[in-house]
């Protein structure tokens, strides 16, 4: 690992070293192509004390050139950042990273339209979020999105995503969530992305039949859906695994632990029985008191190994083409040429 420039603290050097070690399995097991093969990133530092390059996260994002072509690593020092964060579509290749999710908190409190209330919005492709808490503290009683992701090739590692209703608006694109904690009470993982949730902790605050997922696939031709692989499902009282926001809603839980928070029927049709013949709600080798399938709704599927196979690897989201390792070299300046290049393809 190399650093160009100066003013790197010892703690920062150690952080990047540990981060690289923790990600080395990903770097070895996944091949990357195109722009993701870059190993050097521009480093921007956010520190509320004034010891970084910026005091606010949004200021660091604003500093990234439009139509950016370089990897940008924004290191956010521990603190509670009371701001709405917006990553526009013309600023791809940004990584936003804390050092520990419980100590690096992005927080806001707003309810209303799902596209206006998010604490954090990601519209740029090739985005990575690491070790952050992203929360909307509005509470119950209205739509209050913590994170809205409407971009292709986005990945989140070790993040805490917290709200009550519509917590994670997993809108469009291919997304990967690894070792994340996601909390809510109503439809709190929703949208029409093609997403893999691996080794995540899903925690429901529902007090009855609140749904964990509300997947919005609207046509059998759409290659979208949510897969939960090796996850842990817990909650405070009782909840459903999901209900169909779209007629062809698709959700699979595989090799996951389900506590007794999951009601025996598992799923609901959102008051429209016609959707029972078009949704794809599957379960494969899940375990725990909430995983028993004998009392599931008749239109839920207990998948065979062959049926489950397409959902059990990162190929489900074409991850080998875009998931990238942590950069190994950091600089403090943007390449002047890259600031004037055309749009990202």
C-alpha positions as CSV (number, residue, x, y, z in Angstrom):
1,X,0.0,0.0,0.0
2,X,1.4,3.4,-1.0
3,X,0.6,7.0,-0.3
4,X,1.4,10.0,-2.5
5,X,1.5,13.4,-0.9
6,X,1.7,14.2,2.8
7,X,-0.2,14.9,6.0
8,X,-1.4,11.3,6.5
9,X,-1.7,10.6,10.2
10,X,-0.4,7.3,11.7
11,X,-4.1,6.3,12.5
12,X,-5.1,6.8,8.8
13,X,-2.2,4.6,7.6
14,X,-3.2,1.9,10.0
15,X,-6.8,2.1,9.1
16,X,-6.1,1.6,5.4
17,X,-3.8,-1.3,6.2
18,X,-6.5,-3.0,8.2
19,X,-9.1,-2.3,5.7
20,X,-7.0,-3.8,2.9
21,X,-6.4,-6.9,5.0
22,X,-10.1,-7.3,5.8
23,X,-11.0,-7.0,2.1
24,X,-8.2,-9.2,0.8
25,X,-10.6,-12.2,0.5
26,X,-12.8,-10.2,-1.9
27,X,-9.8,-9.0,-3.9
28,X,-8.6,-12.6,-4.4
29,X,-11.9,-14.3,-5.0
30,X,-13.5,-11.8,-7.4
31,X,-12.2,-10.7,-10.7
32,X,-12.8,-7.1,-11.8
33,X,-12.8,-5.5,-15.2
34,X,-12.9,-2.1,-16.9
35,X,-12.5,0.9,-14.5
36,X,-12.7,-1.2,-11.4
37,X,-9.2,-2.5,-12.0
38,X,-7.8,0.8,-10.8
39,X,-5.9,0.4,-7.6
40,X,-5.2,4.1,-6.9
41,X,-7.8,6.5,-5.3
42,X,-7.9,10.1,-4.5
43,X,-8.3,10.5,-0.7
44,X,-10.6,13.1,0.8
45,X,-10.9,13.4,4.6
46,X,-14.0,14.6,6.5
47,X,-13.5,15.6,10.1
48,X,-15.9,17.7,12.2
49,X,-13.0,19.0,14.3
50,X,-11.5,20.7,11.2
51,X,-8.5,18.5,11.0
52,X,-9.6,17.0,7.7
53,X,-10.2,18.4,4.2
54,X,-13.8,19.1,4.9
55,X,-16.1,19.3,7.9
56,X,-19.2,18.0,6.1
57,X,-19.7,14.8,4.1
58,X,-21.7,16.7,1.4
59,X,-18.8,19.2,0.9
60,X,-16.4,16.3,0.1
61,X,-18.9,14.8,-2.4
62,X,-19.4,18.3,-4.0
63,X,-15.6,18.5,-4.4
64,X,-15.6,15.4,-6.7
65,X,-15.5,16.6,-10.4
66,X,-18.6,16.0,-12.5
67,X,-18.2,13.0,-14.9
68,X,-15.5,11.7,-12.6
69,X,-13.4,8.8,-13.9
70,X,-11.1,8.3,-10.9
71,X,-11.7,6.2,-7.7
72,X,-12.4,8.6,-4.8
73,X,-12.1,7.4,-1.2
74,X,-13.8,9.7,1.2
75,X,-12.7,8.8,4.8
76,X,-15.2,10.1,7.4
77,X,-13.8,10.4,10.9
78,X,-16.0,9.3,13.8
79,X,-18.9,11.7,14.7
80,X,-22.6,12.3,14.3
81,X,-23.1,14.1,11.0
82,X,-26.6,15.8,10.9
83,X,-26.9,16.3,7.2
84,X,-28.7,14.9,4.2
85,X,-26.2,13.3,1.8
86,X,-26.7,13.3,-2.0
87,X,-24.4,11.5,-4.5
88,X,-25.5,12.8,-8.0
89,X,-25.5,10.5,-11.0
90,X,-22.5,12.3,-12.6
91,X,-20.1,11.4,-9.8
92,X,-19.4,7.6,-10.1
93,X,-16.5,5.7,-8.4
94,X,-17.0,7.2,-4.9
95,X,-16.3,5.2,-1.7
96,X,-17.7,6.7,1.5
97,X,-16.1,5.0,4.5
98,X,-16.2,5.4,8.2
99,X,-13.9,3.5,10.5
100,X,-16.7,1.9,12.7
101,X,-20.4,2.0,11.9
102,X,-21.5,2.7,15.4
103,X,-19.2,5.7,15.6
104,X,-19.7,7.2,12.2
105,X,-23.4,8.3,12.0
106,X,-25.2,10.1,9.2
107,X,-28.6,11.1,10.6
108,X,-31.6,13.1,9.6
109,X,-35.3,13.1,10.6
110,X,-37.8,13.6,7.8
111,X,-41.0,11.9,6.5
112,X,-43.0,12.3,3.3
113,X,-42.4,11.3,-0.2
114,X,-40.0,8.4,-0.5
115,X,-37.8,10.2,-3.0
116,X,-37.6,13.4,-0.8
117,X,-37.2,12.0,2.7
118,X,-34.0,9.9,2.4
119,X,-31.1,10.8,4.8
120,X,-28.8,9.5,2.1
121,X,-29.4,9.3,-1.7
122,X,-27.1,7.4,-4.1
123,X,-27.7,8.0,-7.8
124,X,-24.1,7.5,-9.0
125,X,-22.9,4.1,-10.3
126,X,-19.9,2.2,-8.8
127,X,-20.6,3.6,-5.3
128,X,-19.3,1.9,-2.2
129,X,-20.4,2.5,1.4
130,X,-18.3,1.1,4.3
131,X,-18.7,1.2,8.1
132,X,-21.4,3.8,8.3
133,X,-24.7,4.2,10.2
134,X,-27.3,5.8,7.9
135,X,-30.5,6.6,9.8
136,X,-33.8,8.5,9.6
137,X,-35.0,9.1,13.1
138,X,-38.5,10.2,12.2
139,X,-40.0,7.0,13.7
140,X,-43.3,5.3,12.9
141,X,-46.3,7.0,11.3
142,X,-45.0,7.9,7.9
143,X,-42.6,7.0,5.1
144,X,-39.1,7.9,6.3
145,X,-36.3,6.5,4.1
146,X,-32.8,6.2,5.5
147,X,-31.1,5.2,2.3
148,X,-32.2,5.4,-1.3
149,X,-30.1,3.6,-3.9
150,X,-31.0,4.2,-7.6
151,X,-27.7,3.4,-9.3
152,X,-26.1,0.4,-10.9
153,X,-23.2,-1.4,-9.2
154,X,-23.5,-0.2,-5.6
155,X,-22.0,-2.1,-2.6
156,X,-22.3,-1.6,1.1
157,X,-20.1,-3.3,3.7
158,X,-20.7,-3.3,7.5
159,X,-23.3,-0.5,7.4
160,X,-26.2,0.1,9.7
161,X,-29.3,1.3,7.9
162,X,-32.0,2.3,10.3
163,X,-35.6,3.7,10.2
164,X,-39.1,2.4,10.5
165,X,-41.1,2.6,7.3
166,X,-39.3,2.2,3.9
167,X,-35.9,2.2,5.6
168,X,-34.0,1.0,2.5
169,X,-35.4,2.1,-0.8
170,X,-33.5,-0.4,-2.9
171,X,-34.8,1.2,-6.1
172,X,-32.9,0.2,-9.3
173,X,-29.6,-1.3,-10.4
174,X,-27.5,-4.2,-9.1
175,X,-26.5,-4.0,-5.4
176,X,-24.5,-5.9,-2.9
177,X,-25.0,-5.7,0.9
178,X,-22.4,-7.5,3.1
179,X,-22.6,-7.8,6.9
180,X,-25.0,-4.9,7.1
181,X,-27.6,-4.3,9.9
182,X,-31.0,-3.2,8.5
183,X,-33.8,-2.2,10.8
184,X,-37.5,-1.1,10.3
185,X,-41.1,-2.0,10.8
186,X,-43.0,-1.7,7.5
187,X,-41.9,-2.6,4.0
188,X,-38.4,-1.6,5.2
189,X,-36.5,-3.2,2.3
190,X,-38.4,-2.1,-0.8
191,X,-37.8,-1.3,-4.5
192,X,-37.0,-3.1,-7.7
193,X,-33.3,-3.6,-7.7
194,X,-31.4,-6.9,-8.2
195,X,-29.8,-7.2,-4.9
196,X,-27.8,-9.8,-2.8
197,X,-27.9,-9.4,1.0
198,X,-25.1,-11.6,2.3
199,X,-24.6,-12.3,6.0
200,X,-26.8,-9.3,6.9
201,X,-28.8,-8.9,10.2
202,X,-32.4,-8.0,9.4
203,X,-34.3,-6.7,12.4
204,X,-38.1,-6.0,12.4
205,X,-39.8,-3.5,14.7
206,X,-43.2,-4.6,13.5
207,X,-45.8,-5.3,16.1
208,X,-48.1,-7.5,14.0
209,X,-48.0,-8.3,10.3
210,X,-45.6,-5.7,9.2
211,X,-43.6,-6.8,6.1
212,X,-39.8,-6.9,5.9
213,X,-39.7,-6.7,2.1
214,X,-41.9,-5.0,-0.5
215,X,-40.1,-6.0,-3.8
216,X,-41.5,-4.2,-6.9
217,X,-40.7,-6.4,-9.9
218,X,-43.5,-5.7,-12.3
219,X,-42.9,-8.0,-15.2
220,X,-41.5,-11.6,-15.7
221,X,-39.0,-10.1,-18.1
222,X,-37.3,-8.0,-15.3
223,X,-34.2,-9.6,-13.9
224,X,-34.7,-8.1,-10.5
225,X,-35.4,-9.3,-7.0
226,X,-33.9,-9.6,-3.5
227,X,-31.8,-12.6,-2.3
228,X,-31.0,-13.0,1.4
229,X,-28.1,-15.4,1.8
230,X,-26.8,-16.5,5.2
231,X,-28.7,-13.8,6.9
232,X,-30.1,-13.5,10.4
233,X,-33.8,-12.4,10.9
234,X,-34.8,-11.1,14.3
235,X,-37.5,-8.7,15.7
236,X,-39.4,-7.4,18.6
237,X,-42.7,-9.1,18.1
238,X,-44.1,-10.6,14.8
239,X,-43.7,-9.9,11.1
240,X,-44.1,-11.2,7.6
241,X,-41.2,-11.9,5.3
242,X,-42.7,-9.8,2.6
243,X,-45.6,-8.6,0.4
244,X,-45.7,-7.7,-3.3
245,X,-45.3,-4.1,-4.2
246,X,-45.1,-5.3,-7.8
247,X,-47.2,-8.1,-9.4
248,X,-44.1,-10.2,-10.1
249,X,-42.4,-9.5,-6.8
250,X,-39.4,-11.8,-6.3
251,X,-37.7,-12.6,-2.9
252,X,-35.6,-15.6,-1.8
253,X,-34.3,-16.4,1.6
254,X,-31.6,-19.0,1.6
255,X,-29.4,-20.6,4.4
256,X,-30.7,-18.0,6.8
257,X,-31.7,-18.0,10.4
258,X,-35.3,-16.9,11.2
259,X,-36.3,-16.3,14.8
260,X,-39.9,-16.8,16.0
261,X,-40.6,-13.2,14.9
262,X,-41.6,-14.6,11.5
263,X,-45.3,-15.6,11.4
264,X,-46.0,-19.2,10.3
265,X,-47.7,-18.0,7.0
266,X,-44.6,-16.1,6.1
267,X,-46.0,-13.9,3.3
268,X,-49.1,-11.9,2.4
269,X,-50.6,-10.8,-1.0
270,X,-51.3,-7.2,-0.1
271,X,-55.0,-7.8,-0.4
272,X,-54.8,-8.9,-4.1
273,X,-55.2,-12.6,-4.5
274,X,-54.3,-12.4,-8.2
275,X,-50.7,-11.8,-7.3
276,X,-50.5,-15.2,-5.7
277,X,-49.9,-16.8,-9.1
278,X,-47.3,-14.3,-10.3
279,X,-45.0,-13.6,-7.3
280,X,-41.9,-15.7,-6.6
281,X,-41.4,-16.1,-2.9
282,X,-38.8,-18.8,-2.1
283,X,-37.1,-20.3,0.9
284,X,-34.1,-22.7,0.8
285,X,-32.5,-24.5,3.8
286,X,-33.4,-21.8,6.3
287,X,-33.4,-22.7,9.9
288,X,-34.7,-21.5,13.3
289,X,-38.3,-21.4,14.8
290,X,-39.5,-18.9,12.1
291,X,-38.2,-21.0,9.2
292,X,-40.8,-23.8,9.4
293,X,-42.5,-24.1,6.1
294,X,-45.4,-26.4,6.9
295,X,-47.8,-23.5,7.6
296,X,-46.5,-21.2,4.9
297,X,-49.1,-19.7,2.4
298,X,-49.7,-22.3,-0.4
299,X,-48.2,-20.0,-3.0
300,X,-44.8,-19.7,-1.3
301,X,-42.1,-22.0,-2.6
302,X,-39.8,-24.4,-0.7
303,X,-37.0,-24.4,-3.3
304,X,-35.1,-27.4,-4.4
305,X,-31.3,-27.2,-4.7
306,X,-31.6,-26.8,-8.5
307,X,-34.2,-24.0,-8.1
308,X,-32.1,-22.2,-5.5
309,X,-28.8,-22.5,-7.3
310,X,-29.1,-19.2,-9.3
311,X,-29.6,-17.2,-6.1
312,X,-26.7,-18.6,-4.1
313,X,-23.7,-16.9,-5.7
314,X,-22.7,-13.3,-6.6
315,X,-23.4,-14.2,-10.2
316,X,-27.0,-13.3,-9.3
317,X,-25.9,-9.7,-9.6
318,X,-23.0,-10.2,-12.1
319,X,-20.7,-9.2,-9.2
320,X,-17.5,-10.5,-10.9
321,X,-17.8,-7.6,-13.4
322,X,-17.9,-4.8,-10.9
323,X,-17.2,-5.5,-7.2
324,X,-13.8,-4.1,-6.6
325,X,-11.2,-4.4,-3.8
326,X,-10.1,-1.6,-1.6
327,X,-7.5,0.7,-3.3
328,X,-3.9,0.1,-2.5
329,X,-2.5,3.5,-3.4
330,X,-3.8,6.9,-2.3
331,X,-3.2,10.4,-3.7
332,X,-4.4,13.8,-2.6
333,X,-5.1,15.4,-6.0
334,X,-7.3,14.7,-8.9
335,X,-5.8,14.1,-12.3
336,X,-6.4,17.3,-14.2
337,X,-7.2,15.4,-17.4
338,X,-10.0,13.4,-15.7
339,X,-11.8,16.5,-14.7
340,X,-12.6,17.3,-18.3
341,X,-13.5,13.9,-19.7
342,X,-16.9,12.9,-21.0
343,X,-19.7,11.1,-19.2
344,X,-19.4,7.7,-17.6
345,X,-20.6,4.7,-19.7
